[in-house]
Amino acid sequence: MVSYSQYPFLLIGGLLPSFLWLLYYLRKDCHPEPKHLIARVFIGGIMIAPLAIIAQGLFAIVGGRWFPGVDVGNTSIFFLWAAFVEEVVKFLAVKYLILHNPEFDEPVDAMIYLIVAGLGFAAIENTLVLFRNIPDGIAITGQILLLRFFGATLLHALSSALLGYFLGLSWFYHHHSKKLLFAGIGIATIFHFTFNMFLVSLAPQTGVIFSSVVLVAMIILISFLFSAIKLRMTCQPIFTAET
């Protein structure tokens, strides 16, 4: 059972990985975004997380009724759905909180704000995991937090950045903004799904190795995409009335 005295430490522990990655990725923006907007989108990523939980829970319930006796929550189709839902809700946080704000004025901003939303989402996810595991002891909980810092938290930042890149391309190809958005969500979902499936379907050590390979590939890819989109930055309207 979690004691009230542990609450502050668990909350800080849940937020810390996201804050550290946030400090790193904010340096990627040559023209720093207003802090209050960063805070708004980060909190938005936290607040929208229940939508993902509800969508995933409903999928498991409905799937269980369609396929009695099957643990739908442990199937590959569920993990694919879960990854898709999480990428969509992170985008929704950006869409409704910042997308049409005048400060959203550069292609790279799409990557930055999607990362911020993703890290907000990861923060609440980490906090819930810590609360669930603290009864097993501080040592085990600390190990889980460390693994999530280099694993799930970074994954959310990277998959969000990937989606943000495609959103940023709308700056240059605004007549294809919807196609780019769907492509971004799809590709981000595939990376997210692949990472999770390696962890849950392989032996622990093998799963960590393969999921780490996915993360390294994503790190290299996102680094390249940051450079690519900065090179293409021009002053064009990013969205049309059709978006």
Sine and cosine of phi, psi and omega as CSV:
sin_phi,cos_phi,sin_psi,cos_psi,sin_omega,cos_omega
0.00,0.00,0.65,-0.76,-0.02,-1.00
-1.00,0.09,0.79,-0.61,0.04,-1.00
-1.00,0.05,0.43,-0.90,-0.02,-1.00
-0.87,0.49,-0.51,0.86,-0.02,-1.00
-0.92,0.39,-0.35,0.94,-0.01,-1.00
-1.00,0.07,-0.28,0.96,-0.08,-1.00
-0.81,0.59,-0.77,0.64,-0.03,-1.00
-0.86,0.51,-0.64,0.77,-0.03,-1.00
-0.93,0.36,-0.61,0.79,0.02,-1.00
-0.93,0.36,-0.62,0.78,0.04,-1.00
-0.91,0.42,-0.70,0.72,0.03,-1.00
-0.90,0.44,-0.69,0.73,0.01,-1.00
-0.88,0.48,-0.61,0.79,0.01,-1.00
-0.94,0.35,-0.56,0.83,-0.04,-1.00
-0.99,0.11,-0.51,0.86,-0.15,-0.99
-0.83,0.56,-0.76,0.65,0.00,-1.00
-0.84,0.55,-0.65,0.76,0.00,-1.00
-0.91,0.40,-0.66,0.75,0.01,-1.00
-0.89,0.46,-0.66,0.75,-0.02,-1.00
-0.91,0.41,-0.70,0.71,0.04,-1.00
-0.93,0.37,-0.53,0.85,0.03,-1.00
-0.89,0.46,-0.70,0.71,0.03,-1.00
-0.86,0.50,-0.61,0.79,0.00,-1.00
-0.93,0.37,-0.75,0.66,-0.11,-0.99
-0.97,0.24,-0.42,0.91,0.06,-1.00
-0.91,0.42,-0.38,0.93,0.04,-1.00
-0.95,0.31,-0.21,0.98,0.00,-1.00
-0.97,0.25,-0.26,0.97,-0.04,-1.00
-1.00,-0.06,0.89,-0.45,-0.01,-1.00
-0.92,0.39,-0.43,0.90,0.03,-1.00
-0.87,-0.50,1.00,-0.01,-0.12,-0.99
-0.79,0.61,0.64,-0.77,0.01,-1.00
-0.98,0.17,0.44,-0.90,0.04,-1.00
-0.84,0.54,0.70,-0.72,-0.07,-1.00
-0.88,0.48,-0.57,0.82,-0.03,-1.00
-0.93,0.36,-0.47,0.88,0.05,-1.00
-0.97,0.23,-0.60,0.80,0.10,-1.00
-0.87,0.50,-0.72,0.69,0.01,-1.00
-0.89,0.46,-0.65,0.76,-0.02,-1.00
-0.88,0.48,-0.72,0.69,-0.04,-1.00
-0.94,0.33,-0.60,0.80,0.04,-1.00
-0.88,0.48,-0.74,0.67,0.03,-1.00
-0.90,0.43,-0.59,0.81,0.06,-1.00
-0.87,0.49,-0.64,0.77,0.06,-1.00
-0.89,0.47,-0.57,0.82,0.06,-1.00
-0.94,0.33,-0.74,0.67,-0.13,-0.99
-0.94,0.35,-0.44,0.90,-0.05,-1.00
-1.00,0.06,-0.16,0.99,-0.02,-1.00
-0.82,0.57,-0.63,0.78,0.02,-1.00
-0.83,0.55,-0.48,0.88,0.05,-1.00
-0.88,0.47,-0.65,0.76,0.02,-1.00
-0.92,0.40,-0.67,0.74,0.00,-1.00
-0.88,0.47,-0.69,0.73,0.01,-1.00
-0.90,0.44,-0.73,0.68,-0.02,-1.00
-0.89,0.46,-0.65,0.76,0.02,-1.00
-0.93,0.36,-0.65,0.76,0.01,-1.00
-0.90,0.43,-0.67,0.74,0.02,-1.00
-0.90,0.44,-0.63,0.78,0.03,-1.00
-0.88,0.48,-0.70,0.71,0.00,-1.00
-0.91,0.43,-0.64,0.77,-0.01,-1.00
-0.92,0.40,-0.77,0.64,-0.01,-1.00
-0.90,0.44,-0.68,0.73,0.02,-1.00
-0.89,0.46,-0.61,0.80,0.03,-1.00
-0.91,0.43,-0.54,0.84,0.03,-1.00
-0.97,0.25,-0.57,0.82,0.03,-1.00
-0.96,0.28,-0.56,0.83,-0.04,-1.00
-0.81,-0.59,0.97,0.23,-0.02,-1.00
-0.84,0.54,0.66,-0.75,0.02,-1.00
1.00,0.05,-0.14,0.99,0.01,-1.00
-0.99,-0.16,0.77,-0.64,0.07,-1.00
-0.99,0.17,0.99,0.10,-0.12,-0.99
-0.85,0.53,-0.57,0.83,-0.03,-1.00
-0.90,0.43,-0.19,0.98,0.02,-1.00
-0.91,-0.42,0.31,0.95,0.01,-1.00
-0.99,-0.11,0.36,-0.93,-0.01,-1.00
-0.91,0.42,-0.56,0.83,0.00,-1.00
-0.91,0.40,-0.54,0.84,0.05,-1.00
-0.93,0.38,-0.69,0.73,0.00,-1.00
-0.92,0.40,-0.54,0.84,0.08,-1.00
-0.92,0.39,-0.71,0.71,0.04,-1.00
-0.88,0.48,-0.70,0.71,-0.02,-1.00
-0.87,0.49,-0.69,0.72,0.01,-1.00
-0.90,0.44,-0.68,0.73,0.01,-1.00
-0.88,0.48,-0.74,0.67,-0.02,-1.00
-0.87,0.49,-0.69,0.73,-0.03,-1.00
-0.91,0.42,-0.63,0.78,0.04,-1.00
-0.92,0.39,-0.61,0.79,0.00,-1.00
-0.92,0.40,-0.72,0.70,-0.07,-1.00
-0.93,0.37,-0.53,0.85,0.06,-1.00
-0.91,0.41,-0.63,0.78,0.08,-1.00
-0.90,0.44,-0.66,0.76,-0.02,-1.00
-0.88,0.48,-0.59,0.81,0.04,-1.00
-0.87,0.49,-0.67,0.74,0.01,-1.00
-0.95,0.32,-0.67,0.74,-0.04,-1.00
-0.86,0.52,-0.72,0.70,-0.12,-0.99
-1.00,0.00,-0.23,0.97,-0.06,-1.00
-0.96,-0.30,-0.42,0.91,-0.16,-0.99
-0.58,-0.81,-0.34,0.94,-0.20,-0.98
-0.82,0.57,-0.62,0.79,-0.05,-1.00
-0.96,-0.27,0.29,0.96,0.07,-1.00
-0.98,0.21,0.64,-0.76,0.01,-1.00
-0.83,0.55,-0.43,0.90,0.01,-1.00
-0.95,0.30,-0.28,0.96,0.06,-1.00
-0.99,0.13,0.98,0.18,-0.23,-0.97
-0.82,-0.57,0.21,0.98,0.04,-1.00
-0.63,-0.78,0.51,-0.86,0.03,-1.00
-0.83,0.55,-0.63,0.77,-0.04,-1.00
-0.92,0.40,-0.36,0.93,0.03,-1.00
-0.87,0.49,-0.53,0.85,0.02,-1.00
-0.88,0.48,-0.68,0.73,0.03,-1.00
-0.93,0.38,-0.68,0.73,-0.03,-1.00
-0.88,0.47,-0.77,0.64,-0.08,-1.00
-0.95,0.32,-0.53,0.85,0.09,-1.00
-0.92,0.40,-0.62,0.78,0.07,-1.00
-0.88,0.48,-0.69,0.72,0.00,-1.00
-0.87,0.49,-0.72,0.70,0.03,-1.00
-0.89,0.45,-0.65,0.76,0.02,-1.00
-0.89,0.45,-0.63,0.78,0.01,-1.00
-0.95,0.31,-0.53,0.85,0.12,-0.99
-0.90,0.44,-0.69,0.72,0.05,-1.00
-0.87,0.49,-0.70,0.71,0.00,-1.00
-0.90,0.44,-0.54,0.84,-0.03,-1.00
-0.89,0.46,-0.72,0.69,0.01,-1.00
-0.94,0.33,-0.57,0.82,0.05,-1.00
-0.89,0.46,-0.72,0.70,0.03,-1.00
-0.88,0.47,-0.68,0.73,-0.02,-1.00
-0.88,0.48,-0.69,0.72,0.02,-1.00
-0.90,0.44,-0.63,0.78,0.03,-1.00
-0.90,0.43,-0.66,0.75,0.01,-1.00
-0.90,0.43,-0.70,0.72,0.03,-1.00
-0.88,0.47,-0.58,0.82,-0.01,-1.00
-0.96,0.29,-0.50,0.87,-0.11,-0.99
-0.98,-0.22,-0.20,0.98,-0.04,-1.00
-0.86,0.52,-0.51,0.86,0.07,-1.00
-0.87,0.49,-0.35,0.94,0.02,-1.00
-0.99,0.17,-0.09,1.00,0.04,-1.00
0.90,-0.43,0.42,-0.91,-0.04,-1.00
-0.91,0.40,-0.63,0.78,-0.05,-1.00
-0.88,0.47,-0.74,0.68,0.00,-1.00
-0.91,0.41,-0.66,0.75,0.01,-1.00
-0.89,0.46,-0.64,0.77,0.04,-1.00
-0.90,0.44,-0.64,0.77,0.04,-1.00
-0.90,0.43,-0.66,0.75,0.02,-1.00
-0.89,0.46,-0.67,0.74,0.01,-1.00
-0.88,0.47,-0.67,0.74,0.01,-1.00
-0.89,0.45,-0.69,0.73,0.02,-1.00
-0.90,0.44,-0.61,0.79,0.00,-1.00
-0.96,0.29,-0.46,0.89,0.07,-1.00
-0.88,0.47,-0.73,0.68,-0.02,-1.00
-1.00,0.05,-0.20,0.98,-0.05,-1.00
-0.95,-0.32,-1.00,-0.06,-0.15,-0.99
-0.87,0.48,-0.64,0.76,-0.03,-1.00
-0.90,0.43,-0.73,0.69,0.04,-1.00
-0.90,0.43,-0.62,0.78,0.03,-1.00
-0.84,0.54,-0.72,0.70,0.00,-1.00
-0.88,0.47,-0.64,0.76,0.02,-1.00
-0.90,0.43,-0.70,0.72,-0.08,-1.00
-0.95,0.31,-0.69,0.72,0.01,-1.00
-0.91,0.41,-0.59,0.81,0.05,-1.00
-0.92,0.39,-0.65,0.76,0.04,-1.00
-0.88,0.47,-0.62,0.78,0.02,-1.00
-0.89,0.46,-0.72,0.70,0.08,-1.00
-0.89,0.46,-0.64,0.77,0.02,-1.00
-0.88,0.47,-0.56,0.83,0.04,-1.00
-0.88,0.47,-0.73,0.69,0.00,-1.00
-0.92,0.40,-0.58,0.81,0.08,-1.00
-0.90,0.43,-0.64,0.76,0.03,-1.00
-0.91,0.42,-0.49,0.87,0.04,-1.00
-0.90,0.44,-0.35,0.94,0.05,-1.00
-0.88,0.48,-0.36,0.93,0.06,-1.00
-0.86,0.50,-0.61,0.80,-0.06,-1.00
-0.99,-0.13,-0.47,0.88,-0.06,-1.00
-0.80,-0.61,0.86,0.51,-0.15,-0.99
-0.92,0.40,-0.34,0.94,0.05,-1.00
-0.96,0.27,-0.21,0.98,0.02,-1.00
-0.90,-0.43,0.41,0.91,-0.12,-0.99
-0.87,0.50,-0.64,0.77,-0.01,-1.00
-0.93,0.38,-0.67,0.74,0.04,-1.00
-0.88,0.47,-0.67,0.74,0.01,-1.00
-0.90,0.43,-0.64,0.77,0.02,-1.00
-0.89,0.46,-0.73,0.68,0.01,-1.00
-0.89,0.46,-0.64,0.77,0.03,-1.00
-0.90,0.44,-0.68,0.73,0.00,-1.00
-0.89,0.46,-0.71,0.71,0.03,-1.00
-0.89,0.45,-0.67,0.75,-0.01,-1.00
-0.90,0.45,-0.73,0.68,-0.03,-1.00
-0.93,0.36,-0.67,0.75,0.05,-1.00
-0.88,0.48,-0.64,0.77,0.03,-1.00
-0.89,0.45,-0.67,0.75,-0.02,-1.00
-0.89,0.45,-0.72,0.69,0.04,-1.00
-0.88,0.47,-0.71,0.70,-0.01,-1.00
-0.87,0.49,-0.74,0.68,-0.01,-1.00
-0.89,0.46,-0.71,0.71,-0.02,-1.00
-0.88,0.48,-0.70,0.71,0.04,-1.00
-0.84,0.54,-0.76,0.65,-0.03,-1.00
-0.90,0.43,-0.66,0.75,-0.04,-1.00
-0.92,0.39,-0.59,0.81,0.07,-1.00
-0.87,0.49,-0.64,0.77,-0.04,-1.00
-0.94,0.33,-0.62,0.78,-0.12,-0.99
-1.00,-0.05,-0.34,0.94,-0.11,-0.99
-0.96,-0.27,-0.24,0.97,-0.01,-1.00
-0.95,-0.30,0.23,-0.97,0.10,-0.99
-0.86,0.51,0.53,-0.84,-0.13,-0.99
-0.74,0.67,-0.80,0.61,-0.06,-1.00
-0.91,0.40,-0.68,0.74,0.02,-1.00
-0.90,0.43,-0.65,0.76,0.02,-1.00
-0.88,0.48,-0.66,0.75,0.02,-1.00
-0.90,0.43,-0.65,0.76,-0.01,-1.00
-0.89,0.45,-0.76,0.64,-0.05,-1.00
-0.93,0.38,-0.64,0.77,0.03,-1.00
-0.92,0.39,-0.54,0.84,0.05,-1.00
-0.92,0.40,-0.60,0.80,0.06,-1.00
-0.88,0.47,-0.66,0.76,0.05,-1.00
-0.87,0.49,-0.71,0.71,-0.01,-1.00
-0.90,0.44,-0.68,0.73,0.00,-1.00
-0.89,0.46,-0.68,0.73,0.04,-1.00
-0.88,0.48,-0.64,0.76,0.01,-1.00
-0.93,0.36,-0.62,0.78,0.03,-1.00
-0.87,0.50,-0.72,0.69,0.01,-1.00
-0.89,0.45,-0.70,0.72,-0.02,-1.00
-0.89,0.45,-0.72,0.70,-0.03,-1.00
-0.92,0.40,-0.61,0.79,0.05,-1.00
-0.87,0.49,-0.68,0.73,0.04,-1.00
-0.91,0.42,-0.68,0.74,-0.04,-1.00
-0.92,0.39,-0.59,0.81,0.09,-1.00
-0.86,0.51,-0.72,0.69,-0.01,-1.00
-0.91,0.42,-0.66,0.75,-0.05,-1.00
-0.90,0.43,-0.69,0.72,-0.07,-1.00
-0.96,0.28,-0.50,0.87,0.06,-1.00
-0.92,0.39,-0.60,0.80,0.00,-1.00
-0.92,0.40,-0.43,0.90,-0.09,-1.00
-0.99,-0.13,0.03,1.00,-0.09,-1.00
-0.90,0.45,0.80,-0.60,0.09,-1.00
-0.65,-0.76,0.20,-0.98,-0.01,-1.00
-1.00,-0.04,1.00,0.01,0.06,-1.00
-0.75,-0.66,0.45,-0.89,0.09,-1.00
-0.91,0.41,0.72,-0.69,-0.12,-0.99
-0.99,0.11,-0.55,0.84,-0.06,-1.00
-0.76,-0.65,0.55,-0.83,0.06,-1.00
-0.98,-0.21,0.07,-1.00,0.00,-1.00
-0.91,0.41,-0.31,0.95,-0.02,-1.00
-0.97,0.25,-0.34,0.94,-0.09,-1.00
-0.95,0.30,0.00,0.00,0.00,0.00
